[in-house]
Every structure is written in C-alpha cells, then in structure tokens.
Amino acid sequence: MDKLYKIAEMHKLHIKYTNLLDKTNGRLYGLYIYSENGCGTLLDKSLLKPENYRLHRCVLAEEAGHHIKTTKSNVLRMSGSCRLEVLKKPLTIIAQDEIKALKWACSFLIPNVEFYRALSEGYTDVYNLSDIFNVTEWMVYRKFSFMK
C-alpha cells in the first residue's frame, strides 16, 4: 500500500475515504474524479478494514490507473474494476479508459516477470496466485485475460 500512496502523492492524486457503498447501494468501492482544479479518488471506508486489504490494494491501484493513464471521460458510473461486462462491450471512450486503468493496475500489482516466474514454478491456481501477489482472485483473472 505504501507504494500506491507514494505514487498517488507523486502524481498529485488526492485520496479521500467516504461511505460510497451507502450512497451507491453497495455497488461502488472507488470513484476517480477528473477536474482541471485537481484530481482525486473517493474510496469506500470499508476498504480500510484489515479483512479488505487485498480489495483495497486492487481498487486503489485501478483508481490510480485512471489518473496515470490520463482518463478522457468524467462520468459518474460504476468502476470497471467492479464489472466484468466492460471488457465485453464495444470500446467506447469510457470503456477504453476503464481498460487502460485496469491494465495499469494489473501490471503494477502483478508484474509480468514475477507473474511468469510464478507460473513457471507451477503456481497456476488463481487462489494461490492471489495469495502470492496479495490481490483479489478477480484481479488475477483480469491479468490472465490481458495476457491473451
């Protein structure tokens, strides 16, 4: 997490924790907000619970990916990290932004060299890989999908 916070600080990405789940009927853990006056991300407070550490890393990385990969869209909608469908839809600008952010998050949290090393050592089970990289199983599935 320290590396993610340092990246956010270096790129001037402001992070604020709030009750997003309450406001979105339990459907949104993170939201990136682009503005000429400054950019930031809102994260749900539940991510700060120790049992949500992996989810926290994944959501923050994906939101940082929006900032680093220069998001073109600024639409208040569910994050691509929460939805599988965004990878199947036609590549609108919003979907392209979601994929770019998610690819950045996957590469940051699961670097290719380390991922291939783990695979070559026989770790091919999603659950084991999620343990090795300290991410959610969902993020490992995304990593595999981007490798195709």
N, C-alpha and C positions, 0 to 999 in steps of 0.2 A: 504494500500500500504506500510505503514511503516514496517509492519511485514514481508512482502515479501522482501523488501530491506534489512532488518536486516538478514533474512535467507540467502539471496544471499551473503551478506558480511561475515557472519559466515562460510559459505561453500566455500568461495573464488570463487564465481561465478561473473565474470565481466559482466557488462551490458553496452551496447553501443546502442545509438539510431541513426538510419540512415534512408535513403529513400528506404526501402525494397520494398514497393509497386511499386515504379517507376521501380525498377530493375527486378521485377517479374511479370509485367503486372497486378498488383493489386491482387496478389494471395497469398502473404506471409506476415504475421504480425510479426512472430518471427522465429528465427533460433538458435538452440543450436549447438555450435561448441566444440567438444571434442578434446583436444590435451594434450600430455604429458607435454607441456610447460605451460599449463594453460587453463582453460575452460571459455567459455563465451557465452553470448547470444546476438544476434543482434535483436533489436526490431524496428519496424517502428515508425518514428517520429510522425505519425498521432495519435498514441496511447496517446500522451501527451496532446491532446486536451481534454478539460473538458467533452465534449459530448461523448468521447470514454473511460471514466473512467472504466466502467464495463468490456469492452473488454480488456482494458489494464491489469486489475487485472487477468482476465482469461488467457490471453496469457502469461503474466509473470509467473503465477503460473505453467502453463503447461511446460514452458521452465525450470523453477527451478526444476520441477519434473524430467526432463531428467537428470539434474545434480545430484540430490539427490538419484535417483534410479539407478545410475551407468549405463548409456547408453553404450551398446556394439557396436552400429553402429554409423558411422560417414558419413552419406550420405547426400549430399545437395539435399533435396527434400521437398515437402510441408509438413508442420507440421500436425500431426494427429488431432490437435485441430481445424483445418480448414476443415477436411474431415470426413464425416460420413462413407465412404466406408472402412476405415482402420479397423473398428470394425467388418466388414463382411468378410474380406479377410482371407486366411489361415494365421496362426500365424507365419510369418517369424520372424526373429530376429528383424528386423526394426519395424514390426507391434507390436511385444511384447513390445519393448521399448516405442513405442507411447502409448500403453495402460497403461503401468506402470506409465508413466509420467502423463497421463490424470487422472488416478485413484488417484494419489497423489494430483494433483491439485483439483479434486473434494472433496477429503477428507479434504484438507486444507481450501478451500473456503466455503464448505458446510459440516461442521462436522456432523457425523451421529446422535449424541444425539440431536443436535439442529434441524436437519432435521426431525427426527421422532417427536420431540415436535411440530414443525410447522404443520406437517401432522395431528397429533392427535388433534390439535386446529382447524382443519378444513381448513387449507390452502393447498389446493390440486391443485390449478390453477398454471400452470407454470409461468405465468406473475407475480402473487402475490409472489410466491417463489423467483423469480429472484429479486424482489424488496426487500424482506426480507434479502436475502443473498448478495445483491449488485453485482450480477453476470449476465451474459447474459442468455437468455432463453435456448440457446443451451447447456450451462453448466448444467442447471437444467435437461434437457433431458438426458444428459450423466449420471448424478447422478442416475436418475431412471433406466437407462439401466444397471448400475453397481450393482444396488440393486437386480436385477432379480436373 
